[in-house]
Amino acid sequence: MSMLIFYAILEILVHHGMASALSSTSPMASSLQILEGTQEVKNPRNQSDLLSLGRWAAADRAILGGPYTLYANLSQLTPLPTTVVSRRQWAWNLLNDVVRTKLSPVHEFGSGQTRLALPLWATWYNQDEFSLFFGRYLDSAQAFAQSLATDVNLKQKKFESLFGWLNSRWLNLPSLTQEIFFNRLAKLKSEVDVLGLAGPARILFSPEVFTHVSEQADDLMACLDRDSEIFAPCLPPEFPSGAAVMKFFWRRATVQTSVPYYDTSASALELLLKSPAVSQWQPTGFTGHAGQLPILKIRLPGGEEFQLLAFHIMVKASRHWVWASFWWSPKPDEDFGEDRPSSVSYPYNQYKMCAAFDFSQDTDPAGATNPTSGDRADLPVGGWPSLSAAQRVIQQHLPGSSWCSNPYLEEGPGNVATNCVGCHQYAGKNLTSEDVLKFDFQGRPQALKNSLTDYVWSARSGSVHFQNRIRSALDARFGTGGDRAFK
């Protein structure tokens, strides 16, 4: 089913079943909007762990619509910057790209048209949707294979059809009655309600991730940890440019809840990085009641509220990906938030950021001596003094190495000194992050000539574990050990 048909069905359902569901006022101006007729009303944002919402799951995806691609024009990804200053600005721009608004399907209420302008990442898929997607991929594989010889555009049509099915299937489920659908819409009375449409996901994937893993399922199932001339032997030939993954750290918000915060200043890092192998993040203190803080917050249909304390973005912009990590702070404009451009809007401007583009920090030697262009230790004089000081401490203790450690996400001894890419190079191996941290230099340097699953741990580990989900789908269709030639 095409997305246009899907939207049309949804529009008809809403038009004939409900007169009004959304508030036309909101006290907060940020990245989520409700467009009602010619009126524009602003709200914050939304998120996507669909199946965890039980009886509301189908309604939430139906309201959200399908996912959007991060970069339709891949030329936006190149060339990548080489100095600290330019890399950090690139990462802030990446955040703006990920949170830019996309309109949901049209929903008619009375005489007005209402569309939710969702942050792009909120439309992405969760792990349970991969299980549905890959099952459908298997079921349709033979039919597509028979047409392959006569249709050179089959691959694109194949995945358009699969995504269309995944996005529209919710409308055909017996569990999605009109009563449930309209009741869900009626609960969207404020910005935090709208943000809760998809729930507090742990990990979200852009559509390109589903496409690539499905196409390379044979290789992933046959994955062996052995030498190979192929860079990503278990998911060849690497993920496509523009593929993206986001990881989130949510905390339930209650009246009694206070929020831990971390000091990432130069003086704090000086103490932590003196012993990088054993140091670990510890909260500096606790601040405020959860409901009173300037932070991204969502409310689920049952009334539960969650706050987003931290998140990672990884995007395939180079062989080693680009890694940007964000954490909430009561002092968001200091050190790793000091260079945040004014274009980053609320509530994202309440977060600090680190970024890693490679295993080492400098690829441009000129940056080491030219403070106007920025380098690993000499940021623009007078521009961002607290960021400059923090960066100098990092390079004093971790010379030549890139660094990116999120206080809320990088737990345990040694994780203060990590850089994302160093740990993820071991993805696909029978290792844990704790194992990697015991390696020399906490696993920061490049030690492998390839990465089994192209830096993506979710391929063979964790709650996502694409390999196990593929195995389950194959067993359900062919039986254990049955015929598995499905490509």
N, C-alpha and C positions, 0 to 999 in steps of 0.2 A: 504494500500500500504506500503510495507516495505521501510525503509530508503534507502536501496541499490538501489531499483527500482527508488525511488525518485531522488537519486543522478544521476543515469544513465540517466533519462529523462532530468534532468537539464544540464548534460554534453552534451547531444546531441543537445539541444536547443542552447546552447552557441557556440558549435563547428561549427554549420552550420549558425550562424548568425553574427559573429563578429570576427575580426582579432586581435584587440588590444584595451584594455580599461584602463589598470592601469599603472601608472607611475612606472618605475623600479628603481627610486632613491628616497631617503628620508633622510632629514637631522637629524631626531630624532631616537634615539635608545630606544626602550621601549618594551611593551608587545604585540603589534600587529605586525605581520609579513606578508609579501606577499612572497610566495614561487613561483618562476617562473622558471620552468625547474630545473636546478641545482643551480640557483642563489637564494640567500636569501637576501631579502630587508626588513628592519625593519621600523615599524610605531607604533603609539599608538593604542588606543582601541576603542571600540564600545559600543552600547547601544540599548534599545528595547522598544519604544512605537510605535507599528507598525501602528495601524489604524489611528493615528493622522496625518500620512503622506499622507492621501488622495490617489491620483492616484498612488503613489509610494509604497503603503503598501504591496501589493502582491509581488512586485519585491524584496523588502527588506527582507521579511521573506524567500523567495525562495533562495536568496543569502546567508542568514545567516544559513539556514538549521535548524535542530531541536535542542532542548535544551539539555544540558548536566547535569548530576547529580553531585552534589558537592562532595559527598563521596560515591564512589562505595564500599569501604571497611569501614564499620561502626566502625571497631576497632580503626580507627584513632581518634574517638571522645572520647575515654576513655583511662585511667582515666583522669578526669578533674583536673587541678592544684588547689591548695588551697591557695597560697600566692600571694601577689600583683605582685611581679616580674614574677613569672611563669605564672600567668594569663595574664599579659600584653604580654608576649612573645607568649603565645598561641593565643591571639587575633591578633597579627601581623602575625603569621603563617596562621591564618584564612584568613586574607587579601590576602596573597600570594596564598592560595588555590582558593579563589574566582576569582582572576585575572589571574590564570594560563591559558595558551593558549590552545585552542582546534581548530582543523582544520575544516574549512567549507567544503561543498561539492566541488568536483573538477570542475573547470571551465576551458575549453580549449580556448586559444587564439592563433590562428595561430599554430605554431609548439610547443608551450610551454604549460605546465599545470600551472594554477594559483590557489592557495588555500589561503584563508584568515585565519590567525591564530588569532582567536578572544578570548578575555578574556571570561572565562567560563560564568560569570554572564550575559554577553551581549546576550547570546542565550536564556535566560529565558523568560517567558511569561508575558504579561501584562493582565490587567483586562478584556479587550474586548475579548481577546483570550479565557478567561474562559467562557464567554457567548457562544462562538462557541463550545468549548469543551463540556460543559455541555449539550447543545442542542443535540449534536451528541450522548452523553451518554444516554440521554432519548430515542432517536430514536432507539438505538441499544439494549436497556435494555431487551426487550422481547425475542429477538433472543438469546442473551447471556443466559438468564434465562433458556431457553429450553435446552441448551447444558450443563448446570451446572452439572447435575447429572452424565453425562458420561465423563466429562473432568476435571480432578483434577487441571490442569494447566490453567483453564479458566481465572481466575482473571488476571494473568500476560498477557495472550494473549489478553484479553479484552482491557487492557490499552495500550498495544503495538499497537494494531489496532487503538485505538482512537487517540493516539499521532501521529501515522503514517498518519492518515487522516488529522489531524490538520496541520501538517507540509507540506503536499503535496497538500492540497486543493488549495493553491494559484496558482499552475500551471494550474488548470482547470477553473479558473475564466475568464469570458469574458473580464474583465477589464485588465487582464494581457496579453496584446498583445506582440508579439515579439519586436515590436518597442519600447514599454515602457520598457521592460526588458533590452534590449540592451542599450537604452538611459540611464537607471539608472546605468548600469555598466560603461558606458562612463564617468559618473560624478565622479567616484572614482579616482581622480587625485592626491590626497595627503592624508596624514595620517588623517587629520581632516575630510575629506570627507568619508573615510572608517569608521571612528568612528561614523559618522552620519547615518549609515545604518538603525538604528532602532529608532532614534530620542530621545528626552529628556523625558524619562519615569519618572513618579512620584514614582511608586512602581512596582517591578518585583518579580515573584514567581518561585521557582524551580518546576519541574514537580510533585514532591511529594505532594505539596500543592493542586494542582488541583485534583489529585487522591483522597486524603483524604476527601476534601470538597464534592466531587461528591458522594463518597461512603456513607458519613454521611448526605446527603441532607435531608433525612426524619427527622433526629434528629434536624438539624439546623432549619428546617421549624417549628418544634413543640417546639422550644426553649422557656423555661419559666425561669424567674429569681426566683428560689426557692432552698431551701436546697436539697442537693443531696450527696449521698455517692460516686458518680462517680466524678473523678477529673475534667473532661471536659464534663459535661452533654450534652452540645449542639453540641459537635463534638467528641463523644466518639470513641475510647479509647485513646485520645490524638493524636497529629500529629506524624508521624513516625520519627525515628531518622534520622537526615540528612536533613530534610525539611528546607528550607531557604527562607527568604524574604529580599529584599533590598529596602530601601527608599532613594530617591534622592532629593537634592535641587539644581536645575539648575537656572542660571541667564543668560538672553540674553546678549551677548557681542557685543558692538558697539564701534566705535572710541571714542564716548563721555562718555562711561560708565567707572566709577571708581568702585573699589571693596571694600566693607567694610571689616575690619578685627578686630579681638578681642584679647585682652590681657588675657591670661590664666595663667599668672605667679603667684607665691605665693603671691606677694603683691597685685595683682588685686583680687585674690580669697579671701584674707583676708578682703578686703573692702566689697565684695559682700556677703560673708557668715556670716558676723556679724548680718545681718537681713535676714535670709534665706526665710522667709515667704513673703517678699515684694520685695526683690532684683530681678533684671532682667538684662539680658545681654544687653549691649549697645556697639555699635561699638567704638573701640579705635580711629579709623581714617579710612581714605580711601587711597588706594594706586593704582598707575599706571592706564594706560588705559587697558581695559579688554583684548585687543588683544596682549598685550605685557607681560603678566604675565606667570610665569611657573606654569601652572595649566592644568588639563585635559579639553580639549576643543573638541567640535564636530561641524560639519557643515552639515546642512540639504540640500536636493536637491535644494531648492529655494534660497540657499545662506545664510540663517539665521545661526548665530553661537551662541552657548551656552557654558557656563563654569560650571563645577561641583564644587560648593562651599562646599558641605557637603554630606555625605551619612551614612546611618545606615546599618549594617548587623545583622540579627538575625538568629540563626541556632539552631535547636532542638538537642542540645547535652546533655541536661538533662531535667528533668521535667520543670524547670523554664527557659529553653532556655539559650543561651549565647548571650549577647548584646555587640556589638562593634560599636562605632560611630567615624567618621572621619571628620575633618574639615580642610579646607585650611588655611594656615598661611604664611605671608611673612617671618616668622622666624620659619620654620618647624622643626628645630633641637633643639629647646628649650623646656623646661618643658615636655609636653605630647607627644613630638616627640623625646625627648632626647634618649630614649632607643630603637628607631626604628632600627631593624637589617639591615645590609647592603644589605641583600637579597631583600629588598623591592625596586623595581626599579622605575624609572621615568615613569609617573608623580605622582605615589602614594607616593613617598617619599617627596612630598610637603604638606603632610597632617599630622596633629596630631591625637591622638587617646585616647579615654577612653573606658573602658570595665566594664561590670557588669556580674557576674556569679551567683549571688544570692542576696538576700535582705541584708545580712550582708557582711562585707568585709572579715573577718577572719573565716575560718573553721579549720585552723591549728594553735593551740595555740603556738606551737614552733616558729612560724613566728614572734611573738611579741617580742621575746628576741634574735633572731638570725639574725643579720643584713646581714649575708652572704646568707641567703635564702630569705630574704625579707619579709616584712609584711605590715600592713596597714600604718605604720608610718616610719619604718626604712628600707629604701632601701639600697642596697650595698654602703658602705661608699666610697665616692670619685668617684663612678661610674657615677651617674646621679644626680648631685647636685641640678639642677633646678627642676627636676621631684620630687626628694625627698622633697624639700622644699614645693612644691605645694601639695604633698600628705599629708604632716604633717598638713598643714593648713586645708585641708578637714577633716581630722580625729579629729582635735581639735574642729571644729565647728559641725561636724556630726559624733560624736563618735560611732564606731561600725557599721556604715551604709556603704553600698556600694554607689558609686557615679558615675554617668556618665551623663553629660549634654553637649550637642553640641550647641555652641553659635548661630549657624545659624538656628537650628531647634527647640530648646526649647525656645519658646517665652513666654512672659508674666511674671507677678509677681510670684515668688516662683520656677520658672523652673530652676533657677541656681542650686538649691539644689536637683534635681531629680536623679533617678537612673535607668530609663527605666522600669525595672522589676516591680517596685512598682505601676506605673501607669497602666501597661499592665495587671496586675492581675485582673483589673476590666473590661477587654474586654468582650463585650457581654451584659453588663449592660447598662441601659439607663442613661449614664453619659458621660460627656466630660472630656477632660484632665484638663480643668479649674476647673471643680467640684472636681477632685481628688486632685489638688494642694491646695485646701482649707481644706483638711483633716489634721489631726495631722501629723507633720513631713513631710509635702508636699506629703503624700502618700507613702513614702519610705518603711516603714516596711510591713512585710507580715501580712495582716489583714483578709484574707479569706482562707478557707480550700480547696477551689477549684477555678477554673477559667472557667467561662461558656464556652468560645470559645478558651480555651487553649492559652491565652495571645494575640490572634490575633484580633485586633480591626476591621480589614477589613471584618471579618465574618458578622458583623451586623451594620456597620457604614461607613461613608466616601463615597468617589466616587467609591470605589471598591464594597462594600456592597454585598458580595456573596449571602446573603439571598434574597435580592431584585432581583438579577440576576437569581437565581433559580426560584423565584416566576414568573418572566416574562416568563421564558422558559416553566414552567408548564401551565401558562395561555394560552400561544400561542398554546399549544398542546391539552390541556384538557378543556380549557375554565375556566373562573373564578369559583372556587368552584367545579370543575369537579373531575373526578376520578384521584387520584394522587398516586396510588400505583404503583410505577415505579421501585422499587428495585428488 
